[in-house]
Amino acid sequence: MQKLGSKFREAALQDCELDERAGILTLADKLRNFCFVQGLYSDRIQTTVRSRNHSKFDYIAETALEEESAIFSKNER
């Protein structure tokens, strides 16, 4: 996901004006985060991640991993 996001950012920045960069980078980050959450296999994990409303990818991924771990721990009991 990170690699795809980086490539998207590079491509978007190639032909943009300097004053457009901040908006493009913000949009690229939001798109990466949205795609990651949509790709999570569990609706419960998706809901939990969305409810935390993190804007940074690292926090989103950490929340998803924590929720996945909690689900597996509960299932093992």
N, CA, C and O atoms as a Tripos MOL2 file, in Angstrom:
@<TRIPOS>MOLECULE
protein
  308   307    77     0     0
PROTEIN
NO_CHARGES

@<TRIPOS>ATOM
      1 N           0.8210   -1.1760    0.0000 N.3       1 MET1
      2 CA          0.0000    0.0000    0.0000 C.3       1 MET1
      3 C           0.8750    1.2540    0.0000 C.2       1 MET1
      4 O           0.6080    2.2100   -0.7270 O.2       1 MET1
      5 N           1.9030    1.2330    0.8110 N.am      2 GLN2
      6 CA          2.7960    2.3850    0.8770 C.3       2 GLN2
      7 C           3.4760    2.6370   -0.4670 C.2       2 GLN2
      8 O           3.6060    3.7810   -0.9010 O.2       2 GLN2
      9 N           3.9070    1.5570   -1.1230 N.am      3 LYS3
     10 CA          4.5970    1.6900   -2.4090 C.3       3 LYS3
     11 C           3.6520    2.2530   -3.4690 C.2       3 LYS3
     12 O           4.0330    3.1320   -4.2430 O.2       3 LYS3
     13 N           2.4350    1.7510   -3.5000 N.am      4 LEU4
     14 CA          1.4430    2.2430   -4.4500 C.3       4 LEU4
     15 C           1.1380    3.7160   -4.1830 C.2       4 LEU4
     16 O           1.0400    4.5090   -5.1190 O.2       4 LEU4
     17 N           0.9910    4.0800   -2.9210 N.am      5 GLY5
     18 CA          0.7510    5.4730   -2.5640 C.3       5 GLY5
     19 C           1.8950    6.3760   -2.9970 C.2       5 GLY5
     20 O           1.6670    7.4870   -3.4760 O.2       5 GLY5
     21 N           3.1150    5.9060   -2.8310 N.am      6 SER6
     22 CA          4.2800    6.6910   -3.2470 C.3       6 SER6
     23 C           4.3060    6.9040   -4.7510 C.2       6 SER6
     24 O           4.6020    8.0010   -5.2250 O.2       6 SER6
     25 N           3.9950    5.8590   -5.4930 N.am      7 LYS7
     26 CA          3.9740    5.9830   -6.9570 C.3       7 LYS7
     27 C           2.8740    6.9410   -7.4070 C.2       7 LYS7
     28 O           3.0700    7.7240   -8.3360 O.2       7 LYS7
     29 N           1.7310    6.8770   -6.7560 N.am      8 PHE8
     30 CA          0.6390    7.7810   -7.0980 C.3       8 PHE8
     31 C           1.0510    9.2250   -6.8270 C.2       8 PHE8
     32 O           0.7930   10.1120   -7.6400 O.2       8 PHE8
     33 N           1.6860    9.4540   -5.6910 N.am      9 ARG9
     34 CA          2.1250   10.8020   -5.3400 C.3       9 ARG9
     35 C           3.1250   11.3330   -6.3520 C.2       9 ARG9
     36 O           3.0340   12.4860   -6.7710 O.2       9 ARG9
     37 N           4.0830   10.4930   -6.7480 N.am     10 GLU10
     38 CA          5.0880   10.9090   -7.7260 C.3      10 GLU10
     39 C           4.4290   11.2910   -9.0510 C.2      10 GLU10
     40 O           4.7500   12.3210   -9.6440 O.2      10 GLU10
     41 N           3.5100   10.4480   -9.5000 N.am     11 ALA11
     42 CA          2.8370   10.7150  -10.7660 C.3      11 ALA11
     43 C           1.9990   11.9880  -10.6980 C.2      11 ALA11
     44 O           1.9790   12.7680  -11.6500 O.2      11 ALA11
     45 N           1.3170   12.2010   -9.5950 N.am     12 ALA12
     46 CA          0.4660   13.3790   -9.4480 C.3      12 ALA12
     47 C           1.2870   14.6590   -9.3980 C.2      12 ALA12
     48 O           0.8310   15.7060   -9.8570 O.2      12 ALA12
     49 N           2.4800   14.5850   -8.8520 N.am     13 LEU13
     50 CA          3.3020   15.7800   -8.6910 C.3      13 LEU13
     51 C           4.0860   16.1710   -9.9330 C.2      13 LEU13
     52 O           4.5940   17.2890  -10.0150 O.2      13 LEU13
     53 N           4.1910   15.2700  -10.8990 N.am     14 GLN14
     54 CA          5.0090   15.5370  -12.0810 C.3      14 GLN14
     55 C           4.5570   16.7730  -12.8500 C.2      14 GLN14
     56 O           5.3920   17.5720  -13.2730 O.2      14 GLN14
     57 N           3.2830   16.9380  -13.0330 N.am     15 ASP15
     58 CA          2.7850   18.0320  -13.8670 C.3      15 ASP15
     59 C           1.9940   19.0790  -13.0990 C.2      15 ASP15
     60 O           1.1820   19.7880  -13.6930 O.2      15 ASP15
     61 N           2.2080   19.1900  -11.8140 N.am     16 CYS16
     62 CA          1.4140   20.1470  -11.0450 C.3      16 CYS16
     63 C           2.2180   21.4080  -10.7450 C.2      16 CYS16
     64 O           3.4480   21.4240  -10.7870 O.2      16 CYS16
     65 N           1.4820   22.4410  -10.4460 N.am     17 GLU17
     66 CA          2.0940   23.7030  -10.0450 C.3      17 GLU17
     67 C           2.4590   23.6320   -8.5680 C.2      17 GLU17
     68 O           1.9160   22.8120   -7.8290 O.2      17 GLU17
     69 N           3.3520   24.4670   -8.1530 N.am     18 LEU18
     70 CA          3.8230   24.4620   -6.7700 C.3      18 LEU18
     71 C           2.6760   24.6730   -5.7790 C.2      18 LEU18
     72 O           2.6460   24.0280   -4.7310 O.2      18 LEU18
     73 N           1.7450   25.5540   -6.0900 N.am     19 ASP19
     74 CA          0.6380   25.8300   -5.1740 C.3      19 ASP19
     75 C          -0.3920   24.7100   -5.1190 C.2      19 ASP19
     76 O          -1.2490   24.7070   -4.2360 O.2      19 ASP19
     77 N          -0.3250   23.7660   -6.0410 N.am     20 GLU20
     78 CA         -1.2410   22.6290   -6.0610 C.3      20 GLU20
     79 C          -0.7280   21.4350   -5.2550 C.2      20 GLU20
     80 O          -1.4920   20.5240   -4.9370 O.2      20 GLU20
     81 N           0.5400   21.4390   -4.9340 N.am     21 ARG21
     82 CA          1.1780   20.2670   -4.3210 C.3      21 ARG21
     83 C           0.5600   19.8370   -2.9950 C.2      21 ARG21
     84 O           0.3240   18.6480   -2.7810 O.2      21 ARG21
     85 N           0.2990   20.7740   -2.1180 N.am     22 ALA22
     86 CA         -0.2490   20.4170   -0.8000 C.3      22 ALA22
     87 C          -1.5760   19.6890   -0.9500 C.2      22 ALA22
     88 O          -1.8070   18.6810   -0.2820 O.2      22 ALA22
     89 N          -2.4430   20.1820   -1.8100 N.am     23 GLY23
     90 CA         -3.7320   19.5370   -2.0360 C.3      23 GLY23
     91 C          -3.5960   18.1600   -2.6470 C.2      23 GLY23
     92 O          -4.3090   17.2310   -2.2680 O.2      23 GLY23
     93 N          -2.6810   18.0260   -3.5920 N.am     24 ILE24
     94 CA         -2.4630   16.7350   -4.2420 C.3      24 ILE24
     95 C          -1.9150   15.7180   -3.2500 C.2      24 ILE24
     96 O          -2.3500   14.5660   -3.2330 O.2      24 ILE24
     97 N          -0.9700   16.1380   -2.4330 N.am     25 LEU25
     98 CA         -0.3970   15.2220   -1.4440 C.3      25 LEU25
     99 C          -1.4340   14.8030   -0.4070 C.2      25 LEU25
    100 O          -1.4720   13.6410   -0.0030 O.2      25 LEU25
    101 N          -2.2620   15.7280    0.0190 N.am     26 THR26
    102 CA         -3.3310   15.3920    0.9660 C.3      26 THR26
    103 C          -4.3030   14.4030    0.3410 C.2      26 THR26
    104 O          -4.6990   13.4260    0.9770 O.2      26 THR26
    105 N          -4.6850   14.6550   -0.8980 N.am     27 LEU27
    106 CA         -5.5950   13.7610   -1.6040 C.3      27 LEU27
    107 C          -4.9860   12.3730   -1.7760 C.2      27 LEU27
    108 O          -5.6730   11.3680   -1.5890 O.2      27 LEU27
    109 N          -3.7150   12.3090   -2.1270 N.am     28 ALA28
    110 CA         -3.0400   11.0190   -2.3010 C.3      28 ALA28
    111 C          -3.0260   10.2300   -0.9940 C.2      28 ALA28
    112 O          -3.2540    9.0200   -0.9960 O.2      28 ALA28
    113 N          -2.7610   10.9040    0.1110 N.am     29 ASP29
    114 CA         -2.7550   10.2310    1.4120 C.3      29 ASP29
    115 C          -4.1460    9.7180    1.7790 C.2      29 ASP29
    116 O          -4.2920    8.5960    2.2660 O.2      29 ASP29
    117 N          -5.1630   10.5440    1.5440 N.am     30 LYS30
    118 CA         -6.5290   10.1190    1.8500 C.3      30 LYS30
    119 C          -6.9510    8.9430    0.9820 C.2      30 LYS30
    120 O          -7.6200    8.0290    1.4630 O.2      30 LYS30
    121 N          -6.5740    8.9540   -0.2690 N.am     31 LEU31
    122 CA         -6.9080    7.8500   -1.1720 C.3      31 LEU31
    123 C          -6.2350    6.5550   -0.7250 C.2      31 LEU31
    124 O          -6.8620    5.4960   -0.7200 O.2      31 LEU31
    125 N          -4.9600    6.6390   -0.3490 N.am     32 ARG32
    126 CA         -4.2350    5.4610    0.1370 C.3      32 ARG32
    127 C          -4.9130    4.8930    1.3820 C.2      32 ARG32
    128 O          -5.1110    3.6820    1.4890 O.2      32 ARG32
    129 N          -5.2630    5.7630    2.3120 N.am     33 ASN33
    130 CA         -5.8940    5.3200    3.5550 C.3      33 ASN33
    131 C          -7.2560    4.6810    3.2770 C.2      33 ASN33
    132 O          -7.5870    3.6380    3.8410 O.2      33 ASN33
    133 N          -8.0320    5.3100    2.4140 N.am     34 PHE34
    134 CA         -9.3520    4.7830    2.0680 C.3      34 PHE34
    135 C          -9.2370    3.3960    1.4190 C.2      34 PHE34
    136 O          -9.9790    2.4800    1.7740 O.2      34 PHE34
    137 N          -8.3180    3.2460    0.4800 N.am     35 CYS35
    138 CA         -8.1350    1.9530   -0.1900 C.3      35 CYS35
    139 C          -7.7020    0.8700    0.7910 C.2      35 CYS35
    140 O          -8.1530   -0.2720    0.6990 O.2      35 CYS35
    141 N          -6.8380    1.2240    1.7210 N.am     36 PHE36
    142 CA         -6.3970    0.2590    2.7270 C.3      36 PHE36
    143 C          -7.5730   -0.2230    3.5680 C.2      36 PHE36
    144 O          -7.7530   -1.4250    3.7640 O.2      36 PHE36
    145 N          -8.3680    0.7160    4.0630 N.am     37 VAL37
    146 CA         -9.5050    0.3550    4.9180 C.3      37 VAL37
    147 C         -10.5180   -0.4760    4.1360 C.2      37 VAL37
    148 O         -11.0500   -1.4560    4.6580 O.2      37 VAL37
    149 N         -10.7880   -0.0950    2.9000 N.am     38 GLN38
    150 CA        -11.7270   -0.8530    2.0640 C.3      38 GLN38
    151 C         -11.2410   -2.2750    1.8190 C.2      38 GLN38
    152 O         -12.0480   -3.1860    1.6340 O.2      38 GLN38
    153 N          -9.9280   -2.4680    1.8180 N.am     39 GLY39
    154 CA         -9.3610   -3.7820    1.5550 C.3      39 GLY39
    155 C          -9.3020   -4.7010    2.7640 C.2      39 GLY39
    156 O          -8.9570   -5.8750    2.6240 O.2      39 GLY39
    157 N          -9.6280   -4.2010    3.9320 N.am     40 LEU40
    158 CA         -9.6200   -5.0430    5.1300 C.3      40 LEU40
    159 C         -10.7160   -6.0910    5.0090 C.2      40 LEU40
    160 O         -11.8200   -5.7850    4.5590 O.2      40 LEU40
    161 N         -10.4230   -7.3050    5.4020 N.am     41 TYR41
    162 CA        -11.3350   -8.4240    5.1490 C.3      41 TYR41
    163 C         -12.5520   -8.4550    6.0630 C.2      41 TYR41
    164 O         -13.5540   -9.0870    5.7280 O.2      41 TYR41
    165 N         -12.4870   -7.7980    7.1900 N.am     42 SER42
    166 CA        -13.5610   -7.8780    8.1720 C.3      42 SER42
    167 C         -14.3030   -6.5470    8.2730 C.2      42 SER42
    168 O         -13.6860   -5.4900    8.4020 O.2      42 SER42
    169 N         -15.6160   -6.6100    8.2140 N.am     43 ASP43
    170 CA        -16.4250   -5.4000    8.4000 C.3      43 ASP43
    171 C         -16.2100   -4.8080    9.7830 C.2      43 ASP43
    172 O         -16.2240   -3.5890    9.9530 O.2      43 ASP43
    173 N         -16.0130   -5.6690   10.7630 N.am     44 ARG44
    174 CA        -15.7880   -5.1960   12.1360 C.3      44 ARG44
    175 C         -14.5010   -4.3800   12.2130 C.2      44 ARG44
    176 O         -14.4660   -3.3260   12.8500 O.2      44 ARG44
    177 N         -13.4570   -4.8610   11.5730 N.am     45 ILE45
    178 CA        -12.1840   -4.1400   11.5840 C.3      45 ILE45
    179 C         -12.3320   -2.8180   10.8300 C.2      45 ILE45
    180 O         -11.8490   -1.7830   11.2890 O.2      45 ILE45
    181 N         -12.9900   -2.8510    9.6870 N.am     46 GLN46
    182 CA        -13.2190   -1.6190    8.9250 C.3      46 GLN46
    183 C         -13.9580   -0.5810    9.7610 C.2      46 GLN46
    184 O         -13.5860    0.5920    9.7810 O.2      46 GLN46
    185 N         -15.0030   -1.0210   10.4470 N.am     47 THR47
    186 CA        -15.8060   -0.1100   11.2680 C.3      47 THR47
    187 C         -14.9780    0.4840   12.3950 C.2      47 THR47
    188 O         -15.0600    1.6820   12.6660 O.2      47 THR47
    189 N         -14.1820   -0.3480   13.0520 N.am     48 THR48
    190 CA        -13.3450    0.1310   14.1510 C.3      48 THR48
    191 C         -12.3280    1.1420   13.6540 C.2      48 THR48
    192 O         -12.1310    2.1850   14.2780 O.2      48 THR48
    193 N         -11.6820    0.8420   12.5390 N.am     49 VAL49
    194 CA        -10.6770    1.7570   11.9920 C.3      49 VAL49
    195 C         -11.3190    3.0820   11.5950 C.2      49 VAL49
    196 O         -10.7740    4.1490   11.8770 O.2      49 VAL49
    197 N         -12.4700    3.0140   10.9440 N.am     50 ARG50
    198 CA        -13.1560    4.2540   10.5390 C.3      50 ARG50
    199 C         -13.5820    5.0780   11.7570 C.2      50 ARG50
    200 O         -13.5080    6.3060   11.7340 O.2      50 ARG50
    201 N         -14.0250    4.4020   12.8150 N.am     51 SER51
    202 CA        -14.5160    5.1220   13.9970 C.3      51 SER51
    203 C         -13.3970    5.8790   14.7100 C.2      51 SER51
    204 O         -13.6560    6.8810   15.3760 O.2      51 SER51
    205 N         -12.1790    5.4160   14.5800 N.am     52 ARG52
    206 CA        -11.0380    6.1070   15.2120 C.3      52 ARG52
    207 C         -10.6550    7.3710   14.4430 C.2      52 ARG52
    208 O         -10.0470    8.2820   15.0050 O.2      52 ARG52
    209 N         -11.0090    7.4250   13.1730 N.am     53 ASN53
    210 CA        -10.8290    8.6180   12.3370 C.3      53 ASN53
    211 C          -9.3790    9.1160   12.2990 C.2      53 ASN53
    212 O          -9.1340   10.3210   12.3570 O.2      53 ASN53
    213 N          -8.4240    8.1900   12.2030 N.am     54 HIS54
    214 CA         -7.0110    8.5700   12.0970 C.3      54 HIS54
    215 C          -6.7360    9.1070   10.6960 C.2      54 HIS54
    216 O          -7.3370    8.6490    9.7240 O.2      54 HIS54
    217 N          -5.8420   10.0640   10.5930 N.am     55 SER55
    218 CA         -5.4720   10.5930    9.2880 C.3      55 SER55
    219 C          -4.1180   10.0480    8.8180 C.2      55 SER55
    220 O          -3.8030   10.1150    7.6300 O.2      55 SER55
    221 N          -3.3340    9.5210    9.7270 N.am     56 LYS56
    222 CA         -2.0200    8.9830    9.3610 C.3      56 LYS56
    223 C          -2.1020    7.4750    9.1460 C.2      56 LYS56
    224 O          -2.7200    6.7480    9.9230 O.2      56 LYS56
    225 N          -1.4650    7.0320    8.0760 N.am     57 PHE57
    226 CA         -1.5240    5.6270    7.6920 C.3      57 PHE57
    227 C          -0.9980    4.7110    8.8040 C.2      57 PHE57
    228 O          -1.5750    3.6550    9.0600 O.2      57 PHE57
    229 N           0.0720    5.1040    9.4510 N.am     58 ASP58
    230 CA          0.6450    4.2560   10.5010 C.3      58 ASP58
    231 C          -0.3650    3.9510   11.6000 C.2      58 ASP58
    232 O          -0.4310    2.8210   12.0820 O.2      58 ASP58
    233 N          -1.1500    4.9440   11.9990 N.am     59 TYR59
    234 CA         -2.1610    4.7380   13.0370 C.3      59 TYR59
    235 C          -3.3140    3.8670   12.5330 C.2      59 TYR59
    236 O          -3.8650    3.0550   13.2770 O.2      59 TYR59
    237 N          -3.6610    4.0470   11.2830 N.am     60 ILE60
    238 CA         -4.7270    3.2320   10.6880 C.3      60 ILE60
    239 C          -4.3070    1.7690   10.6580 C.2      60 ILE60
    240 O          -5.0730    0.8890   11.0530 O.2      60 ILE60
    241 N          -3.0900    1.5100   10.1910 N.am     61 ALA61
    242 CA         -2.5940    0.1320   10.1150 C.3      61 ALA61
    243 C          -2.4650   -0.4760   11.5080 C.2      61 ALA61
    244 O          -2.8000   -1.6440   11.7070 O.2      61 ALA61
    245 N          -1.9840    0.3020   12.4660 N.am     62 GLU62
    246 CA         -1.8380   -0.1950   13.8410 C.3      62 GLU62
    247 C          -3.1980   -0.5550   14.4410 C.2      62 GLU62
    248 O          -3.3330   -1.5850   15.1020 O.2      62 GLU62
    249 N          -4.1880    0.2780   14.2150 N.am     63 THR63
    250 CA         -5.5330    0.0050   14.7180 C.3      63 THR63
    251 C          -6.0850   -1.2640   14.0970 C.2      63 THR63
    252 O          -6.6910   -2.0810   14.7910 O.2      63 THR63
    253 N          -5.8840   -1.4380   12.8010 N.am     64 ALA64
    254 CA         -6.3640   -2.6390   12.1100 C.3      64 ALA64
    255 C          -5.7000   -3.8900   12.6810 C.2      64 ALA64
    256 O          -6.3660   -4.9000   12.9080 O.2      64 ALA64
    257 N          -4.3980   -3.8240   12.9120 N.am     65 LEU65
    258 CA         -3.6850   -4.9730   13.4730 C.3      65 LEU65
    259 C          -4.1470   -5.2910   14.8910 C.2      65 LEU65
    260 O          -4.3070   -6.4580   15.2470 O.2      65 LEU65
    261 N          -4.3610   -4.2640   15.6940 N.am     66 GLU66
    262 CA         -4.8260   -4.4850   17.0630 C.3      66 GLU66
    263 C          -6.2100   -5.1330   17.0710 C.2      66 GLU66
    264 O          -6.4660   -6.0540   17.8470 O.2      66 GLU66
    265 N          -7.0840   -4.6570   16.2170 N.am     67 GLU67
    266 CA         -8.4400   -5.2130   16.1550 C.3      67 GLU67
    267 C          -8.4200   -6.6460   15.6410 C.2      67 GLU67
    268 O          -9.1470   -7.5030   16.1440 O.2      67 GLU67
    269 N          -7.5870   -6.9040   14.6390 N.am     68 GLU68
    270 CA         -7.4590   -8.2630   14.1200 C.3      68 GLU68
    271 C          -6.9480   -9.2090   15.2030 C.2      68 GLU68
    272 O          -7.4400  -10.3290   15.3390 O.2      68 GLU68
    273 N          -5.9710   -8.7600   15.9630 N.am     69 SER69
    274 CA         -5.4280   -9.5670   17.0520 C.3      69 SER69
    275 C          -6.4880   -9.8460   18.1080 C.2      69 SER69
    276 O          -6.5700  -10.9600   18.6250 O.2      69 SER69
    277 N          -7.2940   -8.8500   18.4320 N.am     70 ALA70
    278 CA         -8.3610   -9.0250   19.4220 C.3      70 ALA70
    279 C          -9.3810  -10.0480   18.9370 C.2      70 ALA70
    280 O          -9.8610  -10.8620   19.7260 O.2      70 ALA70
    281 N          -9.7160  -10.0170   17.6610 N.am     71 ILE71
    282 CA        -10.6760  -10.9710   17.1000 C.3      71 ILE71
    283 C         -10.1170  -12.3850   17.1690 C.2      71 ILE71
    284 O         -10.8210  -13.3100   17.5750 O.2      71 ILE71
    285 N          -8.8490  -12.5630   16.7740 N.am     72 PHE72
    286 CA         -8.2510  -13.8960   16.8040 C.3      72 PHE72
    287 C          -8.1210  -14.4200   18.2270 C.2      72 PHE72
    288 O          -8.3260  -15.6100   18.4690 O.2      72 PHE72
    289 N          -7.7830  -13.5480   19.1690 N.am     73 SER73
    290 CA         -7.6690  -13.9680   20.5700 C.3      73 SER73
    291 C          -9.0220  -14.4270   21.1040 C.2      73 SER73
    292 O          -9.1120  -15.4330   21.8080 O.2      73 SER73
    293 N         -10.0690  -13.6870   20.7650 N.am     74 LYS74
    294 CA        -11.4130  -14.0460   21.2090 C.3      74 LYS74
    295 C         -11.8470  -15.3870   20.6140 C.2      74 LYS74
    296 O         -12.4710  -16.2010   21.2960 O.2      74 LYS74
    297 N         -11.5160  -15.6110   19.3450 N.am     75 ASN75
    298 CA        -11.8910  -16.8530   18.6690 C.3      75 ASN75
    299 C         -11.1440  -18.0620   19.2230 C.2      75 ASN75
    300 O         -11.6630  -19.1780   19.2050 O.2      75 ASN75
    301 N          -9.9400  -17.8440   19.7100 N.am     76 GLU76
    302 CA         -9.1490  -18.9510   20.2630 C.3      76 GLU76
    303 C          -9.6730  -19.4130   21.6100 C.2      76 GLU76
    304 O          -9.4610  -20.5630   21.9930 O.2      76 GLU76
    305 N         -10.3570  -18.5340   22.3360 N.am     77 ARG77
    306 CA        -10.8910  -18.9030   23.6580 C.3      77 ARG77
    307 C         -12.0560  -19.7570   23.5100 C.2      77 ARG77
    308 O         -12.6470  -20.1730   24.5060 O.2      77 ARG77
@<TRIPOS>BOND
     1     1     2 1
     2     2     3 1
     3     3     4 2
     4     3     5 am
     5     5     6 1
     6     6     7 1
     7     7     8 2
     8     7     9 am
     9     9    10 1
    10    10    11 1
    11    11    12 2
    12    11    13 am
    13    13    14 1
    14    14    15 1
    15    15    16 2
    16    15    17 am
    17    17    18 1
    18    18    19 1
    19    19    20 2
    20    19    21 am
    21    21    22 1
    22    22    23 1
    23    23    24 2
    24    23    25 am
    25    25    26 1
    26    26    27 1
    27    27    28 2
    28    27    29 am
    29    29    30 1
    30    30    31 1
    31    31    32 2
    32    31    33 am
    33    33    34 1
    34    34    35 1
    35    35    36 2
    36    35    37 am
    37    37    38 1
    38    38    39 1
    39    39    40 2
    40    39    41 am
    41    41    42 1
    42    42    43 1
    43    43    44 2
    44    43    45 am
    45    45    46 1
    46    46    47 1
    47    47    48 2
    48    47    49 am
    49    49    50 1
    50    50    51 1
    51    51    52 2
    52    51    53 am
    53    53    54 1
    54    54    55 1
    55    55    56 2
    56    55    57 am
    57    57    58 1
    58    58    59 1
    59    59    60 2
    60    59    61 am
    61    61    62 1
    62    62    63 1
    63    63    64 2
    64    63    65 am
    65    65    66 1
    66    66    67 1
    67    67    68 2
    68    67    69 am
    69    69    70 1
    70    70    71 1
    71    71    72 2
    72    71    73 am
    73    73    74 1
    74    74    75 1
    75    75    76 2
    76    75    77 am
    77    77    78 1
    78    78    79 1
    79    79    80 2
    80    79    81 am
    81    81    82 1
    82    82    83 1
    83    83    84 2
    84    83    85 am
    85    85    86 1
    86    86    87 1
    87    87    88 2
    88    87    89 am
    89    89    90 1
    90    90    91 1
    91    91    92 2
    92    91    93 am
    93    93    94 1
    94    94    95 1
    95    95    96 2
    96    95    97 am
    97    97    98 1
    98    98    99 1
    99    99   100 2
   100    99   101 am
   101   101   102 1
   102   102   103 1
   103   103   104 2
   104   103   105 am
   105   105   106 1
   106   106   107 1
   107   107   108 2
   108   107   109 am
   109   109   110 1
   110   110   111 1
   111   111   112 2
   112   111   113 am
   113   113   114 1
   114   114   115 1
   115   115   116 2
   116   115   117 am
   117   117   118 1
   118   118   119 1
   119   119   120 2
   120   119   121 am
   121   121   122 1
   122   122   123 1
   123   123   124 2
   124   123   125 am
   125   125   126 1
   126   126   127 1
   127   127   128 2
   128   127   129 am
   129   129   130 1
   130   130   131 1
   131   131   132 2
   132   131   133 am
   133   133   134 1
   134   134   135 1
   135   135   136 2
   136   135   137 am
   137   137   138 1
   138   138   139 1
   139   139   140 2
   140   139   141 am
   141   141   142 1
   142   142   143 1
   143   143   144 2
   144   143   145 am
   145   145   146 1
   146   146   147 1
   147   147   148 2
   148   147   149 am
   149   149   150 1
   150   150   151 1
   151   151   152 2
   152   151   153 am
   153   153   154 1
   154   154   155 1
   155   155   156 2
   156   155   157 am
   157   157   158 1
   158   158   159 1
   159   159   160 2
   160   159   161 am
   161   161   162 1
   162   162   163 1
   163   163   164 2
   164   163   165 am
   165   165   166 1
   166   166   167 1
   167   167   168 2
   168   167   169 am
   169   169   170 1
   170   170   171 1
   171   171   172 2
   172   171   173 am
   173   173   174 1
   174   174   175 1
   175   175   176 2
   176   175   177 am
   177   177   178 1
   178   178   179 1
   179   179   180 2
   180   179   181 am
   181   181   182 1
   182   182   183 1
   183   183   184 2
   184   183   185 am
   185   185   186 1
   186   186   187 1
   187   187   188 2
   188   187   189 am
   189   189   190 1
   190   190   191 1
   191   191   192 2
   192   191   193 am
   193   193   194 1
   194   194   195 1
   195   195   196 2
   196   195   197 am
   197   197   198 1
   198   198   199 1
   199   199   200 2
   200   199   201 am
   201   201   202 1
   202   202   203 1
   203   203   204 2
   204   203   205 am
   205   205   206 1
   206   206   207 1
   207   207   208 2
   208   207   209 am
   209   209   210 1
   210   210   211 1
   211   211   212 2
   212   211   213 am
   213   213   214 1
   214   214   215 1
   215   215   216 2
   216   215   217 am
   217   217   218 1
   218   218   219 1
   219   219   220 2
   220   219   221 am
   221   221   222 1
   222   222   223 1
   223   223   224 2
   224   223   225 am
   225   225   226 1
   226   226   227 1
   227   227   228 2
   228   227   229 am
   229   229   230 1
   230   230   231 1
   231   231   232 2
   232   231   233 am
   233   233   234 1
   234   234   235 1
   235   235   236 2
   236   235   237 am
   237   237   238 1
   238   238   239 1
   239   239   240 2
   240   239   241 am
   241   241   242 1
   242   242   243 1
   243   243   244 2
   244   243   245 am
   245   245   246 1
   246   246   247 1
   247   247   248 2
   248   247   249 am
   249   249   250 1
   250   250   251 1
   251   251   252 2
   252   251   253 am
   253   253   254 1
   254   254   255 1
   255   255   256 2
   256   255   257 am
   257   257   258 1
   258   258   259 1
   259   259   260 2
   260   259   261 am
   261   261   262 1
   262   262   263 1
   263   263   264 2
   264   263   265 am
   265   265   266 1
   266   266   267 1
   267   267   268 2
   268   267   269 am
   269   269   270 1
   270   270   271 1
   271   271   272 2
   272   271   273 am
   273   273   274 1
   274   274   275 1
   275   275   276 2
   276   275   277 am
   277   277   278 1
   278   278   279 1
   279   279   280 2
   280   279   281 am
   281   281   282 1
   282   282   283 1
   283   283   284 2
   284   283   285 am
   285   285   286 1
   286   286   287 1
   287   287   288 2
   288   287   289 am
   289   289   290 1
   290   290   291 1
   291   291   292 2
   292   291   293 am
   293   293   294 1
   294   294   295 1
   295   295   296 2
   296   295   297 am
   297   297   298 1
   298   298   299 1
   299   299   300 2
   300   299   301 am
   301   301   302 1
   302   302   303 1
   303   303   304 2
   304   303   305 am
   305   305   306 1
   306   306   307 1
   307   307   308 2
@<TRIPOS>SUBSTRUCTURE
     1 MET1         2 RESIDUE 1 A MET
     2 GLN2         6 RESIDUE 1 A GLN
     3 LYS3        10 RESIDUE 1 A LYS
     4 LEU4        14 RESIDUE 1 A LEU
     5 GLY5        18 RESIDUE 1 A GLY
     6 SER6        22 RESIDUE 1 A SER
     7 LYS7        26 RESIDUE 1 A LYS
     8 PHE8        30 RESIDUE 1 A PHE
     9 ARG9        34 RESIDUE 1 A ARG
    10 GLU10       38 RESIDUE 1 A GLU
    11 ALA11       42 RESIDUE 1 A ALA
    12 ALA12       46 RESIDUE 1 A ALA
    13 LEU13       50 RESIDUE 1 A LEU
    14 GLN14       54 RESIDUE 1 A GLN
    15 ASP15       58 RESIDUE 1 A ASP
    16 CYS16       62 RESIDUE 1 A CYS
    17 GLU17       66 RESIDUE 1 A GLU
    18 LEU18       70 RESIDUE 1 A LEU
    19 ASP19       74 RESIDUE 1 A ASP
    20 GLU20       78 RESIDUE 1 A GLU
    21 ARG21       82 RESIDUE 1 A ARG
    22 ALA22       86 RESIDUE 1 A ALA
    23 GLY23       90 RESIDUE 1 A GLY
    24 ILE24       94 RESIDUE 1 A ILE
    25 LEU25       98 RESIDUE 1 A LEU
    26 THR26      102 RESIDUE 1 A THR
    27 LEU27      106 RESIDUE 1 A LEU
    28 ALA28      110 RESIDUE 1 A ALA
    29 ASP29      114 RESIDUE 1 A ASP
    30 LYS30      118 RESIDUE 1 A LYS
    31 LEU31      122 RESIDUE 1 A LEU
    32 ARG32      126 RESIDUE 1 A ARG
    33 ASN33      130 RESIDUE 1 A ASN
    34 PHE34      134 RESIDUE 1 A PHE
    35 CYS35      138 RESIDUE 1 A CYS
    36 PHE36      142 RESIDUE 1 A PHE
    37 VAL37      146 RESIDUE 1 A VAL
    38 GLN38      150 RESIDUE 1 A GLN
    39 GLY39      154 RESIDUE 1 A GLY
    40 LEU40      158 RESIDUE 1 A LEU
    41 TYR41      162 RESIDUE 1 A TYR
    42 SER42      166 RESIDUE 1 A SER
    43 ASP43      170 RESIDUE 1 A ASP
    44 ARG44      174 RESIDUE 1 A ARG
    45 ILE45      178 RESIDUE 1 A ILE
    46 GLN46      182 RESIDUE 1 A GLN
    47 THR47      186 RESIDUE 1 A THR
    48 THR48      190 RESIDUE 1 A THR
    49 VAL49      194 RESIDUE 1 A VAL
    50 ARG50      198 RESIDUE 1 A ARG
    51 SER51      202 RESIDUE 1 A SER
    52 ARG52      206 RESIDUE 1 A ARG
    53 ASN53      210 RESIDUE 1 A ASN
    54 HIS54      214 RESIDUE 1 A HIS
    55 SER55      218 RESIDUE 1 A SER
    56 LYS56      222 RESIDUE 1 A LYS
    57 PHE57      226 RESIDUE 1 A PHE
    58 ASP58      230 RESIDUE 1 A ASP
    59 TYR59      234 RESIDUE 1 A TYR
    60 ILE60      238 RESIDUE 1 A ILE
    61 ALA61      242 RESIDUE 1 A ALA
    62 GLU62      246 RESIDUE 1 A GLU
    63 THR63      250 RESIDUE 1 A THR
    64 ALA64      254 RESIDUE 1 A ALA
    65 LEU65      258 RESIDUE 1 A LEU
    66 GLU66      262 RESIDUE 1 A GLU
    67 GLU67      266 RESIDUE 1 A GLU
    68 GLU68      270 RESIDUE 1 A GLU
    69 SER69      274 RESIDUE 1 A SER
    70 ALA70      278 RESIDUE 1 A ALA
    71 ILE71      282 RESIDUE 1 A ILE
    72 PHE72      286 RESIDUE 1 A PHE
    73 SER73      290 RESIDUE 1 A SER
    74 LYS74      294 RESIDUE 1 A LYS
    75 ASN75      298 RESIDUE 1 A ASN
    76 GLU76      302 RESIDUE 1 A GLU
    77 ARG77      306 RESIDUE 1 A ARG
